[in-house]
Amino acid sequence: MIPRAAIASQLAEAGYVADRDLSTALWMMDYLSRPLLIEGEAGVGKTEVAKALAKVHDCELIRMQCYEGLDANSALYEWNYQRQLLAIKAREGSGASVNEVEAQIFSESYLMERPLLASIRREKSPVLLVDEIDRSDEEFEAFLLELLSDFQVTIPEFGTISARSIPRVVLTSNGTRELSDALRRRCLYHYLDFPDVDREAAIILLRLPHIDASLALQVARMVGMLRKEDLRKNPGIAETLDWAATLAGLGVEDMRQAPELVHDTLIALLKTQEDRARVTTEVAQRLLGKVA
Amino acid sequence: MTAALSLVQGDGFEPGASMRRRLAGFVNTLRGAGFAVGHAETADAARLLASPVADRPESLRAALSALFCSRQGDIARFDELFAAFWRGRGMRQAARISASGRSPSPRRFETGPAAENSAMGLPEASPLKGPGDGPADGRGRRGGASAHEALATKDLRKLGGPQEMAAAIALAERLARRMRARLTRRDRLRARGRRLDLRATIRRSIGHGGEPFDLAFRRRKPKPLRLVVLLDASGSMELYTSFFVRFLHAISLSFRQSEAFLFHTRLAHVSSALRERDPTRALDRLALMAQGIGGGTKIGESLAAFNRWHARRVIHSRTCVMILSDGYDTGEPALLDAAMRAIRRRCRRIVWLNPLVGWEGYEPSARGMQAALPHVDLFASAHNIDSLAALEQYLARI
């Protein structure tokens, strides 16, 4: 187990700048063997946490994207139907009994593992990312809860598969649906907010090593102010990075020297027509005046 | 565990059994403040106390917060409780914070003695006894039917006396139940075998030597209609509010999925209060949640607050938003227009029920109403039981 103090620095090596509370929560995942539920607005880097965690532990990341109508079949396992049909046809004239055929086509080589089954059959504990759990149905949530407490899967035709290794589970939610209390109870909870200016500048510097440090700080300040402008869609960290890369690519060193370029490149941050109309040249000018 | 706990030292934490007692006290405080803390969480917290995170209060706070909080709103409250409990400011303050969420407010909602005396006062905990519940002989029934008829067309303002009121409410509850039955039946009929279920088909085909002629289908899961009701509880609606609150209560209990909000100058999410079965207790809790009722109306601002904080969570693809209001808005019409447009984008249908529509010669000329009308799918009256009953067919078609 990685000591708590080392987690933050290892995350930074993996390209993720975590605050203190998050690194504590990540350490607790291992210490208490509980899943971690991360909530936060779109674009605050929830998915990135899982990716960085996989790098820190040097293990596989198994990602399951949830969507409405996701059922146990597509999350857990599926039989390879085409191969099964072929196998049945091929044995048609061989005189094999029904039981023999059945044993054959419901064996491991016809089983296709899906993320949840895959996550408990690895030699080394992987990181299982259950992305946007709020998009799935309530029934699936209950099913997931059962898996997360037992870590074993029963396949009727095949038998029970128990976990070879317990995955580290990270769940993310955007809050489009209220999650059940049972799931919340089972998980550790972390609310991921947009980073403050210093941390965002640190993220920019980490991800775009060639960028000028003062420009990174200016970008972080500007984005921080834009998020307070009551936009319909707040720019996420990925958008910040895009914008910083754009400005650096255009050779901007000081944003105040190139107000027009700044305003024109704002399309990297503002993704709806309303927001675009809201941040007029004057607004951009006003904000620029404050980034110094 | 005891041995491990006795190793804990420093920063005012005493080791061993006394430490565990303090933890138990803290867990009790949290439970009192509405946190759902189970035995598993308490045991894990004890493990945390024995680990290096307990060396410093700041890291212990972060750790316990991740363990005990389960939604964003919990975090700030937890921090206060933690500071009050563990940082020497003593138990008393912790107790005060935990109680502050539930402290009774002086302003009560239609439950004071004055309201009871007024004609529109709610019949508190009176048994819901309709006229149809009379003696079982033929005359009694007939009387009930005609009384029902008269009641159905009577303006809700003029429903006097607890008896009549209770009958009207019983009717509303029946209506809400009927709406639900209708909807689920429709869903079942429509969803028959649209996708082939390969897993089951292959399983069945083995018996026929691999010939898949016994096909298995998957049905689409019916998604029940969700009703989100926003009730205007401002002064101008006063005469209707008490009935509508009861109607809202009936809806909350009988619809499988519904959310309820009250607004006047601000918005209050009241679903949890309305899920209380006992009407008196439901109204009591409502009174606490919706203070300042009966004042002015800021429809636009309230709807904007709804969009900002709740819409994303409570509205899904099969949601009908129902607004019960007379449309007298003291705010900016432009704000209402923008808020309505935003709701329009998210939900399936917007129904605006205006009790004034039933009045003779009413024109929706209020500025707020003018701003909202272009975004509304159904603009209807809600001044008597019949007008509400007419809604049933509309909702069933969604």
HADDOCK unambig.tbl for C-alpha pairs under 7 A between the chains (distance, minus, plus):
assign (segid A and resid 21 and name CA) (segid B and resid 62 and name CA) 5.31 0.50 0.50
assign (segid A and resid 24 and name CA) (segid B and resid 62 and name CA) 6.60 0.50 0.50
assign (segid A and resid 24 and name CA) (segid B and resid 63 and name CA) 6.04 0.50 0.50
assign (segid A and resid 25 and name CA) (segid B and resid 63 and name CA) 6.28 0.50 0.50
assign (segid A and resid 25 and name CA) (segid B and resid 66 and name CA) 6.06 0.50 0.50
assign (segid A and resid 32 and name CA) (segid B and resid 44 and name CA) 6.66 0.50 0.50
assign (segid A and resid 85 and name CA) (segid B and resid 210 and name CA) 6.94 0.50 0.50
assign (segid A and resid 88 and name CA) (segid B and resid 210 and name CA) 5.64 0.50 0.50
assign (segid A and resid 89 and name CA) (segid B and resid 210 and name CA) 6.78 0.50 0.50
assign (segid A and resid 98 and name CA) (segid B and resid 206 and name CA) 6.96 0.50 0.50
assign (segid A and resid 175 and name CA) (segid B and resid 313 and name CA) 6.06 0.50 0.50
assign (segid A and resid 176 and name CA) (segid B and resid 312 and name CA) 5.29 0.50 0.50
assign (segid A and resid 176 and name CA) (segid B and resid 313 and name CA) 4.36 0.50 0.50
assign (segid A and resid 177 and name CA) (segid B and resid 313 and name CA) 4.67 0.50 0.50
assign (segid A and resid 177 and name CA) (segid B and resid 314 and name CA) 6.75 0.50 0.50
assign (segid A and resid 178 and name CA) (segid B and resid 313 and name CA) 6.44 0.50 0.50
assign (segid A and resid 184 and name CA) (segid B and resid 70 and name CA) 5.39 0.50 0.50
assign (segid A and resid 185 and name CA) (segid B and resid 70 and name CA) 6.75 0.50 0.50
assign (segid A and resid 188 and name CA) (segid B and resid 66 and name CA) 5.19 0.50 0.50
assign (segid A and resid 188 and name CA) (segid B and resid 67 and name CA) 4.92 0.50 0.50
assign (segid A and resid 189 and name CA) (segid B and resid 66 and name CA) 4.72 0.50 0.50
assign (segid A and resid 189 and name CA) (segid B and resid 67 and name CA) 6.42 0.50 0.50
assign (segid A and resid 189 and name CA) (segid B and resid 69 and name CA) 6.11 0.50 0.50
assign (segid A and resid 189 and name CA) (segid B and resid 70 and name CA) 5.51 0.50 0.50
assign (segid A and resid 190 and name CA) (segid B and resid 66 and name CA) 5.79 0.50 0.50
assign (segid A and resid 191 and name CA) (segid B and resid 72 and name CA) 6.07 0.50 0.50
